[in-house]
Amino acid sequence: MLMAFAMAASPAWGEKADRSKPMVVEADKPGSVDLQKQIVVFNGNVLISQGTMQIRADRVELRETSDGYRTGIASAAGGQQASYKQKRDGVDETVEGVADRIEFDGRSETLKFVGNGVVRRMRAGTPVDEITGALITWDHNAELFSVQGGTATPANPGGRIRAVLGPRVDPAASSASAGKPARSTPEPR
């Protein structure tokens, strides 16, 4: 089962300024940086941050391609999930997601949430949209989420996917209502 959601009316998802910021990788356990092969591996409560972007996982493996792009796999252990969070460009919203494994590809600007994935668009800390599935792929360039179902589990016996999409906020209506004083008593009929 596959479902795709285009977010074409929205500005680009990730904060564009994040791309020019340094990537910081922190972990609780020893890691390795192989400059010859361009591979970085860290284990134990790993945090990757780059501007507003944050990825948390038990293990992260980053690779840099010969043309300077980064790819990586963030995986969870011990019943936990890897997590992702980033501010959206041009709006006061963030995208947050969790999965058993998160794969990212800097060249194609895609994120894959693999295994028990949940991705939410948040506004002022409140979920606006939520997508759940076995595999959620987020294509930043096309502003497209695609989601696939998985095998049946006790929590999801049909292996179904799910999307909860919030109502569209009309900027004209919200700015017009912002200028009106709030009524404290109902209008007489």
N, C-alpha and C positions, 0 to 999 in steps of 0.2 A: 504494500500500500504506500503510495507516494503522494504528497501534497506539496504544492509550492505557493508561497505568498510573496507577491511583489510589493515593495514599499516605495514605489516610484514617486509618490507625492511628497516623500520626506527628503530632507537633505542627506548628504552622505552620512553613513552610520558612525564611523570612528572619528574621533577628534584628529583632524589633519595635522595639527601642530605636534601631536605625539610622535610622528614619524621622524622629526628632527631632534628629538630628545635622546639622551643616552639610555640604553637598556641596562637595568641593574638586576642582577640575579643574586639572591641570598638563600642560604640553606643551613640546616642544623648539623648535617653530617658532611664528611669530606666529599669533595667533588673533583672533577678533572677538567682541564682545559687543554685540548690537543691542538696546538697552533698549526701543526703540519696538516692534519686532516680537517681542521676547522670544525671540531666537535666539542661541545660543552655538555657535561653531564653533572647534575646535582641531585642529591637525595635528602629526604627528611625535611618536611615542612618548608618546601621551596616556595619562594615568592619572587616573581618576575614583575618588575614595574618599568614602564616607559611612559612618562607623562601621566595621563589619566588611566592608562591601561594597567590592569593587574591580573596576573594569573597565579593561582595557588594550587599546589599539587604535592604529592609525596615524592615524585620523581619527575625530572624534566631533562629532556635531551634536545639540545639546540644544534643545528648545523647551519653553516654559512656556505652558500653555493659560490661557485667561481665568479659569478656576476654580482655578488654582494647581497643577495637576498637571504633571509633567514627562514628556516623551516623548523618545526619542533613538535614534540609530543610531550604532553603533560598528563601523567597518569596518577591514579589514586591507589591506595592500598588500605587494607584493614576496614573495609566497609564504608570508607569515606569516598567523596567525589572530588574531582578537580574542579576549580571554579575560575570564571572569567568575568571581568567587569571593565567597562570603558564608557566614558562620556561620549555622547553623540555630538557631532559637529554642528554648531549653529543653533542648538536648542538646549534647554535645561532638562535633559533626559540622559539616562544611562541605559546600557544594555548589560544584563547580567545573565550568566548561564552556568550550569553545572552538568557534569557527566562523569562516567567512569574514566573516560579518556578524552582529552581535547587535543586535536591536531590543528596546527596552523601553518599556512604557507604564505610567506611575504610576497612572492612573485605574483601569485594569482589573487592575493588578498582574500583568502577563504579561511574560515574556521569550521572544523567539524566537531560536533559534540557527539561522541560515540558511546552508546550504552547508557540507558536511563537518563537521557538528556532532557533538560528543562531550560528554556531561554525566555527571559522576560525583558520587556521594555518598561523602564521605570520612570515615573514623573513624580518629583517631590517625595521619593521613597515609597510610592504606591504603584503596584503593577498596573500597566495600561493594557499590555498584550502578553500572552503566555502561550508558548508552544511546547508540547511534550512529545517525545518519541524515542525510538531506539537509535536513530541517526538523524541529527539536524545539521544541515550544511548551510552556512551563512556566507554568501558571496557579497563582499563589500562593494565591488564595482557595479554589479547589477542591482544592488539593494534587494536581494532575493534570499529568502529562507526556503529551503526545501526540507521536508521531514518524511521519514519512513517509519513504519511500525516495526514491531519486532515479534519475537516469539511470545507465546502466552505465558503469563506469570500469575501467581495467586492474586497480586494486586491489580493486574490487568489481564484477565483471562482471555480476552480476544486479541491481545497484542496491538490494540488500536492506538492511533495517534490522536492528539487533541490540540485544538487551538481555541483560545479565548481571546477575541479581538475587541478592544474597547471602542466606544463610539468616537467618531471623528470630532475633534474640537474645532469649532468654527472661530477663527481669530476675531472676526468682526463682531460676533455675538458676545464673546467673552470680554472684548474691550468695551462694547456698548454697555454691558451689564456692570462692568467695573465702575463706570461713571455714575450709576444710579445709586442712591442711598438705599440701604437695606430697610425693608418695612418691618416694624416691630409688631404691628397689629394687622389683622386681615382687613381687606377692603370691604366696606358695607355693600350689600347687594341691593 
